[in-house]
Amino acid sequence: MNVSHIFEKFFLLNIDSEKKIATITLNRPEKNNLMNWDFWQGLPHLIEYLNEHKHSIKVAIFQGAGKCFSIGIDFYDMMQHLGPIFQQNSAEGRENLLHLIRQMQKGFLAIHQSPIVFIASIHGYCLGAGLDLASVCDLRIASSDAIFSIRETKMAIVADMGSLSRLPYIIGDTNTRLMAFTGRDFAAHEMQEMGFLNMIIANSEELPQEALYLAYEVSQNSSITLRGIKEVLNYAQEHTFLEGMNFVANWNAAFLDSSDFKEALSAFMQKRKPHFQ
């Protein structure tokens, strides 16, 4: 599918409409996919575009071109935006900085709120904001050479793109504190032991195909069910157990009687594989 959008300045997008899988490539390999302003400006538009096509896209894969997934924020590029703000030694300057940070957060929040299931396919370095991007994805696989770090710590920054908020739900508070307070590099096998990675692939050459296999496995399930699962899991992160139980009860009361559910029952009775929308 050919598109012409602002997000193409940083991302390559390929959509397999038949399999309902989108592949998104961070496409700045000469800079190890450093996230410049084109990334931060383009990501919200990219997710909005995918959401508009949610009926033809069930799963989206994030991957990096070149030697790695991403080594994080391009500070040289971002200083063009931060420099003038830092020079404003005033309340207005602090307000402008707050606005910029929130603008940068929009893309990651959009991934979290999107009805699409996102998979991070990680090879090489996954540092700083690269880790933020991987953290907000629903599933994560990596090649054995992958390296992870909350690198903001080494830059005298409190990571503000989501990893400090999301990682405790994924790897636990203790492991999050270890990563954040040290800023050290962690190998793929360490991240899998923590529960961050769903699987490790032996080498980076096999990683794209394995990501597609996983995406295809997910895409075989009902669209409305996948959307419901993500809604319920996201809700559970922010509410009590009983509130979560009530939410999923209300969800199924509203949406259980779907055409996909009827197809599942019919397939079960006929002893065949269901064909979901």
N, C-alpha and C positions, 0 to 999 in steps of 0.2 A: 504494500500500500504506500503510495507516494503522498507525502504531506509537505506543506511549506508553512512552517510556524517559527516563532521566535525561539523555541527550545532547540531547534536544529543547529543553533550556533554552538551548542555544547554536546547535545545528545544525538545519537543515531537511533531511529525507531524503525523496527520491523514488526509487522503484524501478520500472523498466520491466521486468517479468518476462519479457515476450515477447522483448525485445532483450537482456536480461540486463545492463542498465546501471543503475547507481545514480548519482544526482546528489546531492551533499552541498553544501549552501549554508551558509557562515559567515554567521549571521543576527543580526548586531548592527550594522546599517548606520548607526544614529545615532551610533555610536562608532567608525566606520571599521573595524569588526570587530576591535577591540582584544580580545585574548585574556584574559578574566578567569578566575576560578576555575571557572566553569561550563564553559569550554572545556577546561581541563586535567583536570577531573574527568570530563567527558563523553566526551572523545576515545577513551580506552581501551575504554569501554563501546560506543561506536559501532563501532569496528573489530571488537570481539568479536561484535557483532550481525551485521555484514556477513559475517564468517567463518563464522558458523553457517548462513548462507544462500549459501555459496560455490557451491553447485550451481545456484543461480538468479541469481547475480551473477558476471559475468566481469570487468567493468570498473567502476570508480567514479571519478567526476569531483568534484574539489574546486573550488568557485567561491565568490566573495564577493558578498554582497548590497550594493547601494548603490554608492558611488563608487570602491571599491577592493577588492582581495583582502584584505589585512590590514596594519595598521601595527604589528603585534607585540603584545608583552605589555602588559597593562593594569597599570602599576606602582602606580597608586592603589589598585586592588582588591587586588593581590597583597601590598601592604604590610600588609594585615590579617593575612596569614599570616606574612610575613617579619618584621614589626615585633617581635612577641613573641620570635621566635627571635634577632634581633639583640641584644635586651636580655639574652640569656643569655650572659654573658661567661664561658663555660666550655666544657670538652670536650663536655659534653652538648649545649650549644647548637650546636656545630659538627656534632655527629652528627645533630641534628634538621634542620639545614640540608641536610646531605648527603641525608638521607632525603627531604626535600621536593623537591630537585632531581631525584632518581631517580624520584620519583612523577610529576613533570612530564614526564620523558623517556619514560614508559611508552607514551603514545599514539603518538609518532613511531616508537618501536621496533616497536610493533604493526603500523604501516603497512609498515615495512620487511620484517617477517616474514610478513605476510599473503600468502595465495596469490592474492589479487585484484590485478589491474593497476590502478594509480592514475594518474590524469591531473590535473595542476594546470592550471586555466584561470584565467589571471591578467590582471587589468586594474588600472590605477591603481597605488597604492603596494603594494609587497610588501617589507616591512621587518622586520628582526629575526627574531622567531619566525615571521612570515609567510614569510620566506625559508627558514627551517628546514622548514616544512611543504611548500613547493614543492620543496625539495631532496630530501626523502625520497620524493616521488612518482616513478613510473617514467618518465613522460613529462610534458613541460611545454610549453604553448603560451601566448602572451600577445598582447594587443592592443598596438599601437604606442605607446600612451601609458604603458605599464607602467614603473615605476621600482623598482629593487632596491637593497638596502643591508644590510650586516651592521651594523645600527644599534647593536647592543650596545656596540661600540667607543666610540661617542659618549657612552654612559652609564657608562663606566668598568667594563664587564663583559666578561669573556672569554665569548664566545658558547658556551653549554653545552647547547643543544638539538639539536645534530647537524650544523650547517652546516660547522663547522671539520673534522669528520671525513669528511663526505660530499663536500664541494665539490672537494677535490683529485682525486677519482676522476672528477668531472664536467667541471670546467674547468681542471684542472691545478694544481699547487702554486704556480706563479708568480702566476697570476690570483687564486687564493684568498688569497695573502699580500697582494696589492694591495688586494683588497676588505676584508680583515680589519684590516690596519694603518691604512688610511685611514678606513674607515667611511663613505666617500663614496657618493653616489647614482650608480647606473649605469643607463643607458637600455636599453630592450629590444633595440635593434640591437647594443649592446655585449655584452649577455648572449648573444645569438645567436652573435655572432662568437667568444665564448669557448667555445661549445658547450653552454651551459646550456639554451637554448630549442630545441625541435624545430622550431618555426615561429612566425612573427609574423603576426597578423591585422591588417588595416588599421585597423579601429575596434572599439571595445568592444561595439557593438550586434551585430556579427556573431560575436563570440567564443563565446557559448554554443552556437550552432548548429554552429560549426566544431569545438568540443570534442565535441559529440555525433556528428558525422561521424567523427572520429578514434576515439572510443570504439566506434562501430558497426563500423568497419573491424577493430579489434582483436577485438571480440566474435564476429566471423565465424569465428575460428579455434577449434581444439579447446581445451576447458577444461583437460584434463589436460596438453596441450602448453604452454599459457600458464603453468600452475603450474610445470611443469618448467623452462621458460626462466627464470622469476624465481628459482627455487631455484638453478639453475646460475650465473646472473649474480651473485647474492648470495654464493654460495660462492666464486666466482672473486675477489671483492674482498678476501677474507681469506686466500687460499691461493696457493700457487705455480701456475704454468702447468700443470705436470705433475699436480699434485694436482687441479686443475680438470678436466683431461682424464680423469683416472681417475674423478672424481665423475660426470661426464656419461655416461661409459661404463657405470657402475653404474646410473645412473638409467634409461638406455634398456634395459639388460638386464632391469630390473625392470618397466618401464612401457611399452615400445615397442609391445607386442602389445595395444593398447587397441582398444575398439570404434571409436573415432574413426580410428585408423590403418587398420583394416579398411575403414571407410567411404571413406577417402581413396583407397585402392587400388581399391575398387569403382567410385568416381566417375571415377577416371583411366581405367580400362578401358572404362567406358561413355561417356566423353567428356562428362561433366556436372559441375556444381558440387557439391561435397560438402556434406552437411548434418551438422554436428557437434553434439555435445551441449553 
